[in-house]
Amino acid sequence: MRCPYCQNPETKVTDKRESGGAIRRRRECLNDRCGKRFTTYEKIDSVERFVIKKDGRREPFNRDKVFLGVMKACEKRNISHDKIEKIIKDLEENIQNKKEIETKKIGEFVMKNLKKIDKVAYIRFASVYRDFEDVDDFKDLMKEVRE
Ligand SMILES: [Zn+2]
């Protein structure tokens, strides 16, 4: 966010609040010779959400993609559509105020919720989303599930 007075790219947010479907931020220019304060507004409903992938790439948040991922993990398990829908709804509520979210965070959220519903679906989902650093991580996960 550039300072509108001196175009300095460095500003800091001194106050942030939400009102009437917008986020209002008080900012202060960090340029010593300027230091002016100004306010920015950002409409919440017009915010496009992005996911940040493991390699740092960004792409628009795609609800359907997450939904399909969960569906696939739940294949042939006795899990109702409503339960899957609930996970996705909770996820959306959880990230409502975020402009960017790491895919890792989305994966963790889904895993946490799947774990409560179905262990097999959880393992399937985890094996795709969780980043197994080495074999020990996977062993830990298997142990966690068995307990
Ligand atoms: Zn300035």
Backbone and ligand atoms as CSV (ligand in chain L), in Angstrom:
chain,resi,resn,atom,element,x,y,z
A,1,MET,N,N,0.844,-1.213,0.000
A,1,MET,CA,C,0.000,0.000,0.000
A,1,MET,C,C,0.868,1.248,0.000
A,2,ARG,N,N,0.810,2.001,-1.066
A,2,ARG,CA,C,1.636,3.200,-1.167
A,2,ARG,C,C,0.978,4.381,-0.472
A,3,CYS,N,N,1.825,5.216,0.103
A,3,CYS,CA,C,1.321,6.444,0.696
A,3,CYS,C,C,0.803,7.347,-0.423
A,4,PRO,N,N,-0.452,7.846,-0.310
A,4,PRO,CA,C,-1.005,8.679,-1.382
A,4,PRO,C,C,-0.355,10.067,-1.468
A,5,TYR,N,N,0.390,10.442,-0.439
A,5,TYR,CA,C,0.999,11.772,-0.420
A,5,TYR,C,C,2.394,11.774,-1.045
A,6,CYS,N,N,3.211,10.783,-0.669
A,6,CYS,CA,C,4.587,10.793,-1.155
A,6,CYS,C,C,4.952,9.543,-1.958
A,7,GLN,N,N,3.989,8.646,-2.132
A,7,GLN,CA,C,4.199,7.413,-2.910
A,7,GLN,C,C,5.174,6.410,-2.275
A,8,ASN,N,N,5.538,6.665,-1.032
A,8,ASN,CA,C,6.419,5.745,-0.338
A,8,ASN,C,C,5.713,4.386,-0.194
A,9,PRO,N,N,6.381,3.306,-0.590
A,9,PRO,CA,C,5.699,2.001,-0.516
A,9,PRO,C,C,5.528,1.457,0.905
A,10,GLU,N,N,6.253,2.028,1.859
A,10,GLU,CA,C,6.149,1.495,3.214
A,10,GLU,C,C,5.215,2.291,4.115
A,11,THR,N,N,4.141,1.604,4.509
A,11,THR,CA,C,3.203,2.218,5.450
A,11,THR,C,C,2.878,1.168,6.496
A,12,LYS,N,N,2.445,1.639,7.645
A,12,LYS,CA,C,2.026,0.645,8.633
A,12,LYS,C,C,0.576,0.851,9.027
A,13,VAL,N,N,-0.065,-0.262,9.396
A,13,VAL,CA,C,-1.466,-0.201,9.801
A,13,VAL,C,C,-1.505,0.104,11.297
A,14,THR,N,N,-2.161,1.168,11.675
A,14,THR,CA,C,-2.216,1.532,13.090
A,14,THR,C,C,-3.524,1.098,13.741
A,15,ASP,N,N,-4.528,0.883,12.917
A,15,ASP,CA,C,-5.817,0.456,13.472
A,15,ASP,C,C,-6.593,-0.260,12.370
A,16,LYS,N,N,-7.341,-1.278,12.771
A,16,LYS,CA,C,-8.105,-2.025,11.785
A,16,LYS,C,C,-9.448,-2.382,12.383
A,17,ARG,N,N,-10.504,-2.019,11.720
A,17,ARG,CA,C,-11.808,-2.474,12.196
A,17,ARG,C,C,-12.771,-2.748,11.055
A,18,GLU,N,N,-13.754,-3.558,11.406
A,18,GLU,CA,C,-14.729,-3.945,10.405
A,18,GLU,C,C,-16.025,-3.224,10.661
A,19,SER,N,N,-16.597,-2.676,9.612
A,19,SER,CA,C,-17.928,-2.095,9.781
A,19,SER,C,C,-18.637,-2.055,8.448
A,20,GLY,N,N,-19.908,-2.369,8.497
A,20,GLY,CA,C,-20.753,-2.309,7.304
A,20,GLY,C,C,-20.196,-3.057,6.107
A,21,GLY,N,N,-19.675,-4.233,6.357
A,21,GLY,CA,C,-19.180,-5.053,5.260
A,21,GLY,C,C,-17.871,-4.580,4.658
A,22,ALA,N,N,-17.167,-3.743,5.407
A,22,ALA,CA,C,-15.874,-3.268,4.910
A,22,ALA,C,C,-14.825,-3.307,6.012
A,23,ILE,N,N,-13.593,-3.461,5.605
A,23,ILE,CA,C,-12.507,-3.388,6.569
A,23,ILE,C,C,-11.864,-2.009,6.412
A,24,ARG,N,N,-11.823,-1.306,7.527
A,24,ARG,CA,C,-11.285,0.042,7.510
A,24,ARG,C,C,-9.920,0.003,8.192
A,25,ARG,N,N,-8.924,0.480,7.512
A,25,ARG,CA,C,-7.580,0.476,8.097
A,25,ARG,C,C,-7.029,1.885,8.172
A,26,ARG,N,N,-6.525,2.218,9.374
A,26,ARG,CA,C,-5.812,3.476,9.541
A,26,ARG,C,C,-4.365,3.176,9.249
A,27,ARG,N,N,-3.762,3.948,8.385
A,27,ARG,CA,C,-2.363,3.698,8.047
A,27,ARG,C,C,-1.526,4.929,8.282
A,28,GLU,N,N,-0.259,4.646,8.454
A,28,GLU,CA,C,0.673,5.745,8.668
A,28,GLU,C,C,1.863,5.535,7.752
A,29,CYS,N,N,2.267,6.587,7.073
A,29,CYS,CA,C,3.406,6.511,6.167
A,29,CYS,C,C,4.694,6.395,6.987
A,30,LEU,N,N,5.571,5.511,6.562
A,30,LEU,CA,C,6.801,5.288,7.320
A,30,LEU,C,C,7.974,6.133,6.817
A,31,ASN,N,N,7.686,6.985,5.863
A,31,ASN,CA,C,8.715,7.897,5.382
A,31,ASN,C,C,8.889,9.036,6.412
A,32,ASP,N,N,10.074,9.161,6.967
A,32,ASP,CA,C,10.354,10.171,8.012
A,32,ASP,C,C,9.944,11.582,7.602
A,33,ARG,N,N,10.141,11.882,6.325
A,33,ARG,CA,C,9.846,13.238,5.875
A,33,ARG,C,C,8.371,13.448,5.573
A,34,CYS,N,N,7.588,12.379,5.640
A,34,CYS,CA,C,6.153,12.513,5.351
A,34,CYS,C,C,5.355,12.174,6.608
A,35,GLY,N,N,5.246,10.889,6.923
A,35,GLY,CA,C,4.562,10.483,8.157
A,35,GLY,C,C,3.075,10.760,8.194
A,36,LYS,N,N,2.479,11.006,7.041
A,36,LYS,CA,C,1.044,11.310,7.018
A,36,LYS,C,C,0.208,10.068,7.312
A,37,ARG,N,N,-0.965,10.338,7.858
A,37,ARG,CA,C,-1.908,9.250,8.139
A,37,ARG,C,C,-3.036,9.277,7.125
A,38,PHE,N,N,-3.503,8.090,6.772
A,38,PHE,CA,C,-4.641,8.009,5.853
A,38,PHE,C,C,-5.437,6.732,6.136
A,39,THR,N,N,-6.600,6.642,5.528
A,39,THR,CA,C,-7.502,5.510,5.786
A,39,THR,C,C,-7.811,4.782,4.493
A,40,THR,N,N,-7.811,3.471,4.555
A,40,THR,CA,C,-8.217,2.704,3.384
A,40,THR,C,C,-9.419,1.833,3.741
A,41,TYR,N,N,-10.234,1.589,2.754
A,41,TYR,CA,C,-11.395,0.717,2.939
A,41,TYR,C,C,-11.299,-0.442,1.965
A,42,GLU,N,N,-11.735,-1.569,2.439
A,42,GLU,CA,C,-11.717,-2.739,1.577
A,42,GLU,C,C,-13.033,-3.455,1.780
A,43,LYS,N,N,-13.784,-3.602,0.721
A,43,LYS,CA,C,-15.070,-4.286,0.845
A,43,LYS,C,C,-14.852,-5.772,1.029
A,44,ILE,N,N,-15.489,-6.316,2.048
A,44,ILE,CA,C,-15.267,-7.725,2.353
A,44,ILE,C,C,-15.817,-8.654,1.263
A,45,ASP,N,N,-17.004,-8.336,0.775
A,45,ASP,CA,C,-17.609,-9.271,-0.186
A,45,ASP,C,C,-16.919,-9.258,-1.550
A,46,SER,N,N,-16.089,-8.261,-1.795
A,46,SER,CA,C,-15.424,-8.229,-3.088
A,46,SER,C,C,-14.016,-8.824,-3.016
A,47,VAL,N,N,-13.657,-9.299,-1.833
A,47,VAL,CA,C,-12.326,-9.857,-1.661
A,47,VAL,C,C,-12.243,-11.219,-2.338
A,48,GLU,N,N,-11.305,-11.333,-3.235
A,48,GLU,CA,C,-11.087,-12.631,-3.834
A,48,GLU,C,C,-10.020,-13.339,-3.020
A,49,ARG,N,N,-10.337,-14.561,-2.627
A,49,ARG,CA,C,-9.394,-15.300,-1.786
A,49,ARG,C,C,-8.399,-16.087,-2.615
A,50,PHE,N,N,-7.201,-16.117,-2.118
A,50,PHE,CA,C,-6.172,-16.881,-2.798
A,50,PHE,C,C,-5.606,-17.956,-1.883
A,51,VAL,N,N,-5.222,-19.040,-2.498
A,51,VAL,CA,C,-4.507,-20.041,-1.730
A,51,VAL,C,C,-3.037,-19.959,-2.146
A,52,ILE,N,N,-2.183,-20.184,-1.159
A,52,ILE,CA,C,-0.758,-20.187,-1.430
A,52,ILE,C,C,-0.283,-21.632,-1.379
A,53,LYS,N,N,0.243,-22.057,-2.484
A,53,LYS,CA,C,0.674,-23.452,-2.553
A,53,LYS,C,C,2.056,-23.623,-1.931
A,54,LYS,N,N,2.406,-24.895,-1.769
A,54,LYS,CA,C,3.666,-25.244,-1.108
A,54,LYS,C,C,4.874,-24.577,-1.774
A,55,ASP,N,N,4.820,-24.483,-3.089
A,55,ASP,CA,C,5.955,-23.888,-3.802
A,55,ASP,C,C,5.853,-22.363,-3.880
A,56,GLY,N,N,4.872,-21.797,-3.184
A,56,GLY,CA,C,4.755,-20.345,-3.127
A,56,GLY,C,C,3.840,-19.738,-4.177
A,57,ARG,N,N,3.347,-20.557,-5.094
A,57,ARG,CA,C,2.451,-20.024,-6.118
A,57,ARG,C,C,1.081,-19.726,-5.515
A,58,ARG,N,N,0.425,-18.721,-6.065
A,58,ARG,CA,C,-0.907,-18.372,-5.584
A,58,ARG,C,C,-1.928,-18.721,-6.642
A,59,GLU,N,N,-3.082,-19.179,-6.203
A,59,GLU,CA,C,-4.178,-19.351,-7.148
A,59,GLU,C,C,-5.491,-19.093,-6.418
A,60,PRO,N,N,-6.542,-18.692,-7.156
A,60,PRO,CA,C,-7.806,-18.374,-6.477
A,60,PRO,C,C,-8.332,-19.584,-5.701
A,61,PHE,N,N,-8.904,-19.287,-4.541
A,61,PHE,CA,C,-9.496,-20.350,-3.724
A,61,PHE,C,C,-10.639,-20.972,-4.499
A,62,ASN,N,N,-10.629,-22.276,-4.583
A,62,ASN,CA,C,-11.663,-22.987,-5.321
A,62,ASN,C,C,-12.363,-23.976,-4.399
A,63,ARG,N,N,-13.579,-23.571,-4.004
A,63,ARG,CA,C,-14.368,-24.370,-3.073
A,63,ARG,C,C,-14.604,-25.779,-3.611
A,64,ASP,N,N,-14.936,-25.845,-4.905
A,64,ASP,CA,C,-15.253,-27.134,-5.522
A,64,ASP,C,C,-14.076,-28.103,-5.469
A,65,LYS,N,N,-12.895,-27.533,-5.638
A,65,LYS,CA,C,-11.704,-28.369,-5.637
A,65,LYS,C,C,-11.510,-29.032,-4.265
A,66,VAL,N,N,-11.720,-28.256,-3.211
A,66,VAL,CA,C,-11.604,-28.803,-1.857
A,66,VAL,C,C,-12.695,-29.844,-1.642
A,67,PHE,N,N,-13.902,-29.488,-2.069
A,67,PHE,CA,C,-15.048,-30.382,-1.914
A,67,PHE,C,C,-14.783,-31.735,-2.581
A,68,LEU,N,N,-14.275,-31.680,-3.821
A,68,LEU,CA,C,-14.003,-32.914,-4.545
A,68,LEU,C,C,-12.915,-33.744,-3.869
A,69,GLY,N,N,-11.927,-33.049,-3.318
A,69,GLY,CA,C,-10.853,-33.733,-2.607
A,69,GLY,C,C,-11.387,-34.513,-1.412
A,70,VAL,N,N,-12.303,-33.877,-0.693
A,70,VAL,CA,C,-12.894,-34.530,0.482
A,70,VAL,C,C,-13.793,-35.686,0.036
A,71,MET,N,N,-14.578,-35.433,-1.016
A,71,MET,CA,C,-15.457,-36.476,-1.568
A,71,MET,C,C,-14.662,-37.722,-1.935
A,72,LYS,N,N,-13.538,-37.486,-2.576
A,72,LYS,CA,C,-12.697,-38.590,-3.029
A,72,LYS,C,C,-12.172,-39.397,-1.842
A,73,ALA,N,N,-11.781,-38.673,-0.807
A,73,ALA,CA,C,-11.283,-39.350,0.392
A,73,ALA,C,C,-12.391,-40.157,1.066
A,74,CYS,N,N,-13.631,-39.716,0.885
A,74,CYS,CA,C,-14.765,-40.368,1.547
A,74,CYS,C,C,-15.423,-41.446,0.681
A,75,GLU,N,N,-14.861,-41.698,-0.482
A,75,GLU,CA,C,-15.420,-42.661,-1.408
A,75,GLU,C,C,-15.648,-44.030,-0.753
A,76,LYS,N,N,-16.839,-44.570,-0.993
A,76,LYS,CA,C,-17.218,-45.879,-0.463
A,76,LYS,C,C,-17.191,-45.964,1.062
A,77,ARG,N,N,-17.128,-44.847,1.711
A,77,ARG,CA,C,-17.250,-44.838,3.162
A,77,ARG,C,C,-18.672,-44.395,3.454
A,78,ASN,N,N,-19.171,-44.761,4.600
A,78,ASN,CA,C,-20.536,-44.407,4.925
A,78,ASN,C,C,-20.610,-42.991,5.531
A,79,ILE,N,N,-20.359,-42.015,4.665
A,79,ILE,CA,C,-20.353,-40.630,5.140
A,79,ILE,C,C,-21.366,-39.829,4.327
A,80,SER,N,N,-22.284,-39.204,5.018
A,80,SER,CA,C,-23.336,-38.489,4.304
A,80,SER,C,C,-22.798,-37.217,3.638
A,81,HIS,N,N,-23.473,-36.855,2.576
A,81,HIS,CA,C,-23.163,-35.644,1.829
A,81,HIS,C,C,-23.187,-34.427,2.755
A,82,ASP,N,N,-24.157,-34.441,3.672
A,82,ASP,CA,C,-24.304,-33.323,4.612
A,82,ASP,C,C,-23.064,-33.120,5.468
A,83,LYS,N,N,-22.455,-34.229,5.864
A,83,LYS,CA,C,-21.269,-34.126,6.719
A,83,LYS,C,C,-20.100,-33.495,5.965
A,84,ILE,N,N,-19.980,-33.881,4.702
A,84,ILE,CA,C,-18.911,-33.301,3.869
A,84,ILE,C,C,-19.189,-31.814,3.653
A,85,GLU,N,N,-20.445,-31.538,3.326
A,85,GLU,CA,C,-20.859,-30.146,3.122
A,85,GLU,C,C,-20.565,-29.287,4.355
A,86,LYS,N,N,-20.782,-29.891,5.517
A,86,LYS,CA,C,-20.556,-29.175,6.779
A,86,LYS,C,C,-19.072,-28.808,6.947
A,87,ILE,N,N,-18.196,-29.736,6.596
A,87,ILE,CA,C,-16.758,-29.467,6.710
A,87,ILE,C,C,-16.375,-28.271,5.828
A,88,ILE,N,N,-16.882,-28.281,4.602
A,88,ILE,CA,C,-16.545,-27.205,3.662
A,88,ILE,C,C,-17.125,-25.872,4.152
A,89,LYS,N,N,-18.353,-25.914,4.680
A,89,LYS,CA,C,-18.976,-24.692,5.212
A,89,LYS,C,C,-18.161,-24.124,6.372
A,90,ASP,N,N,-17.768,-25.023,7.279
A,90,ASP,CA,C,-16.960,-24.593,8.425
A,90,ASP,C,C,-15.633,-24.001,7.969
A,91,LEU,N,N,-15.073,-24.636,6.947
A,91,LEU,CA,C,-13.805,-24.135,6.393
A,91,LEU,C,C,-13.987,-22.719,5.851
A,92,GLU,N,N,-15.058,-22.528,5.087
A,92,GLU,CA,C,-15.314,-21.208,4.508
A,92,GLU,C,C,-15.500,-20.141,5.583
A,93,GLU,N,N,-16.207,-20.524,6.663
A,93,GLU,CA,C,-16.388,-19.578,7.762
A,93,GLU,C,C,-15.053,-19.237,8.399
A,94,ASN,N,N,-14.235,-20.268,8.513
A,94,ASN,CA,C,-12.922,-20.131,9.130
A,94,ASN,C,C,-11.993,-19.187,8.367
A,95,ILE,N,N,-12.127,-19.173,7.052
A,95,ILE,CA,C,-11.201,-18.361,6.246
A,95,ILE,C,C,-11.857,-17.088,5.718
A,96,GLN,N,N,-13.060,-16.824,6.204
A,96,GLN,CA,C,-13.845,-15.679,5.741
A,96,GLN,C,C,-13.073,-14.357,5.692
A,97,ASN,N,N,-12.296,-14.115,6.725
A,97,ASN,CA,C,-11.609,-12.818,6.795
A,97,ASN,C,C,-10.181,-12.847,6.256
A,98,LYS,N,N,-9.844,-13.959,5.652
A,98,LYS,CA,C,-8.475,-14.064,5.142
A,98,LYS,C,C,-8.457,-13.846,3.635
A,99,LYS,N,N,-7.497,-13.086,3.193
A,99,LYS,CA,C,-7.359,-12.859,1.763
A,99,LYS,C,C,-6.527,-13.957,1.133
A,100,GLU,N,N,-5.617,-14.453,1.942
A,100,GLU,CA,C,-4.737,-15.511,1.460
A,100,GLU,C,C,-4.663,-16.603,2.511
A,101,ILE,N,N,-4.624,-17.810,2.050
A,101,ILE,CA,C,-4.497,-18.929,2.984
A,101,ILE,C,C,-3.621,-20.003,2.353
A,102,GLU,N,N,-2.763,-20.588,3.165
A,102,GLU,CA,C,-1.888,-21.636,2.650
A,102,GLU,C,C,-2.690,-22.919,2.437
A,103,THR,N,N,-2.397,-23.618,1.363
A,103,THR,CA,C,-3.096,-24.885,1.112
A,103,THR,C,C,-2.886,-25.832,2.289
A,104,LYS,N,N,-1.720,-25.722,2.906
A,104,LYS,CA,C,-1.399,-26.549,4.073
A,104,LYS,C,C,-2.429,-26.345,5.192
A,105,LYS,N,N,-2.824,-25.082,5.407
A,105,LYS,CA,C,-3.801,-24.759,6.452
A,105,LYS,C,C,-5.161,-25.356,6.117
A,106,ILE,N,N,-5.523,-25.300,4.836
A,106,ILE,CA,C,-6.799,-25.869,4.409
A,106,ILE,C,C,-6.774,-27.376,4.644
A,107,GLY,N,N,-5.661,-27.989,4.242
A,107,GLY,CA,C,-5.499,-29.428,4.426
A,107,GLY,C,C,-5.610,-29.824,5.885
A,108,GLU,N,N,-4.948,-29.048,6.742
A,108,GLU,CA,C,-4.973,-29.349,8.175
A,108,GLU,C,C,-6.380,-29.226,8.748
A,109,PHE,N,N,-7.094,-28.196,8.291
A,109,PHE,CA,C,-8.459,-27.997,8.775
A,109,PHE,C,C,-9.345,-29.179,8.397
A,110,VAL,N,N,-9.266,-29.580,7.131
A,110,VAL,CA,C,-10.076,-30.700,6.662
A,110,VAL,C,C,-9.695,-31.988,7.403
A,111,MET,N,N,-8.392,-32.201,7.573
A,111,MET,CA,C,-7.926,-33.413,8.265
A,111,MET,C,C,-8.473,-33.502,9.678
A,112,LYS,N,N,-8.391,-32.361,10.370
A,112,LYS,CA,C,-8.855,-32.299,11.757
A,112,LYS,C,C,-10.325,-32.722,11.850
A,113,ASN,N,N,-11.116,-32.261,10.875
A,113,ASN,CA,C,-12.547,-32.558,10.889
A,113,ASN,C,C,-12.875,-33.959,10.389
A,114,LEU,N,N,-12.120,-34.410,9.400
A,114,LEU,CA,C,-12.353,-35.762,8.883
A,114,LEU,C,C,-12.029,-36.806,9.933
A,115,LYS,N,N,-10.999,-36.498,10.712
A,115,LYS,CA,C,-10.537,-37.412,11.746
A,115,LYS,C,C,-11.659,-37.764,12.729
A,116,LYS,N,N,-12.510,-36.772,12.988
A,116,LYS,CA,C,-13.625,-36.986,13.921
A,116,LYS,C,C,-14.716,-37.851,13.300
A,117,ILE,N,N,-14.775,-37.874,11.972
A,117,ILE,CA,C,-15.863,-38.584,11.290
A,117,ILE,C,C,-15.474,-39.999,10.867
A,118,ASP,N,N,-14.334,-40.097,10.196
A,118,ASP,CA,C,-13.964,-41.400,9.624
A,118,ASP,C,C,-12.445,-41.514,9.480
A,119,LYS,N,N,-11.890,-42.511,10.154
A,119,LYS,CA,C,-10.431,-42.662,10.181
A,119,LYS,C,C,-9.832,-43.004,8.818
A,120,VAL,N,N,-10.566,-43.817,8.055
A,120,VAL,CA,C,-10.050,-44.209,6.738
A,120,VAL,C,C,-10.009,-43.006,5.787
A,121,ALA,N,N,-11.102,-42.253,5.791
A,121,ALA,CA,C,-11.160,-41.059,4.949
A,121,ALA,C,C,-10.068,-40.081,5.370
A,122,TYR,N,N,-9.844,-40.021,6.651
A,122,TYR,CA,C,-8.805,-39.140,7.188
A,122,TYR,C,C,-7.427,-39.516,6.647
A,123,ILE,N,N,-7.118,-40.803,6.723
A,123,ILE,CA,C,-5.825,-41.298,6.223
A,123,ILE,C,C,-5.661,-41.021,4.736
A,124,ARG,N,N,-6.732,-41.276,3.992
A,124,ARG,CA,C,-6.675,-41.048,2.546
A,124,ARG,C,C,-6.389,-39.580,2.251
A,125,PHE,N,N,-7.118,-38.719,2.934
A,125,PHE,CA,C,-6.944,-37.295,2.700
A,125,PHE,C,C,-5.552,-36.842,3.133
A,126,ALA,N,N,-5.147,-37.351,4.287
A,126,ALA,CA,C,-3.848,-36.964,4.840
A,126,ALA,C,C,-2.696,-37.372,3.932
A,127,SER,N,N,-2.829,-38.529,3.307
A,127,SER,CA,C,-1.739,-39.012,2.476
A,127,SER,C,C,-1.540,-38.131,1.250
A,128,VAL,N,N,-2.605,-37.407,0.875
A,128,VAL,CA,C,-2.490,-36.493,-0.256
A,128,VAL,C,C,-2.002,-35.125,0.216
A,129,TYR,N,N,-2.602,-34.646,1.301
A,129,TYR,CA,C,-2.343,-33.281,1.717
A,129,TYR,C,C,-1.177,-33.090,2.663
A,130,ARG,N,N,-0.942,-34.069,3.482
A,130,ARG,CA,C,0.115,-33.860,4.452
A,130,ARG,C,C,1.472,-34.087,3.808
A,131,ASP,N,N,2.364,-33.258,4.187
A,131,ASP,CA,C,3.676,-33.305,3.594
A,131,ASP,C,C,4.548,-34.239,4.427
A,132,PHE,N,N,4.688,-35.446,3.959
A,132,PHE,CA,C,5.490,-36.367,4.741
A,132,PHE,C,C,6.970,-36.104,4.524
A,133,GLU,N,N,7.574,-35.537,5.534
A,133,GLU,CA,C,8.988,-35.178,5.439
A,133,GLU,C,C,9.826,-36.446,5.292
A,134,ASP,N,N,9.515,-37.410,6.072
A,134,ASP,CA,C,10.182,-38.696,5.925
A,134,ASP,C,C,9.252,-39.804,6.414
A,135,VAL,N,N,9.717,-41.007,6.349
A,135,VAL,CA,C,8.864,-42.145,6.686
A,135,VAL,C,C,8.360,-42.080,8.132
A,136,ASP,N,N,9.163,-41.547,9.019
A,136,ASP,CA,C,8.759,-41.468,10.422
A,136,ASP,C,C,7.468,-40.672,10.623
A,137,ASP,N,N,7.316,-39.626,9.833
A,137,ASP,CA,C,6.098,-38.834,9.927
A,137,ASP,C,C,4.879,-39.696,9.638
A,138,PHE,N,N,5.019,-40.526,8.623
A,138,PHE,CA,C,3.899,-41.367,8.245
A,138,PHE,C,C,3.612,-42.400,9.334
A,139,LYS,N,N,4.675,-42.957,9.899
A,139,LYS,CA,C,4.516,-43.915,11.000
A,139,LYS,C,C,3.789,-43.267,12.184
A,140,ASP,N,N,4.188,-42.043,12.487
A,140,ASP,CA,C,3.537,-41.310,13.583
A,140,ASP,C,C,2.045,-41.166,13.324
A,141,LEU,N,N,1.732,-40.858,12.077
A,141,LEU,CA,C,0.331,-40.659,11.717
A,141,LEU,C,C,-0.458,-41.959,11.866
A,142,MET,N,N,0.125,-43.050,11.397
A,142,MET,CA,C,-0.542,-44.344,11.510
A,142,MET,C,C,-0.786,-44.698,12.979
A,143,LYS,N,N,0.199,-44.395,13.793
A,143,LYS,CA,C,0.098,-44.675,15.222
A,143,LYS,C,C,-1.031,-43.838,15.842
A,144,GLU,N,N,-1.047,-42.582,15.450
A,144,GLU,CA,C,-2.053,-41.628,15.922
A,144,GLU,C,C,-3.463,-42.175,15.622
A,145,VAL,N,N,-3.637,-42.731,14.435
A,145,VAL,CA,C,-4.935,-43.228,14.008
A,145,VAL,C,C,-5.331,-44.484,14.759
A,146,ARG,N,N,-4.364,-45.338,15.009
A,146,ARG,CA,C,-4.655,-46.588,15.688
A,146,ARG,C,C,-5.098,-46.354,17.142
A,147,GLU,N,N,-4.597,-45.293,17.718
A,147,GLU,CA,C,-4.891,-45.044,19.127
A,147,GLU,C,C,-6.321,-44.600,19.395
L,1,ZN,ZN,ZN,4.127,9.510,2.781
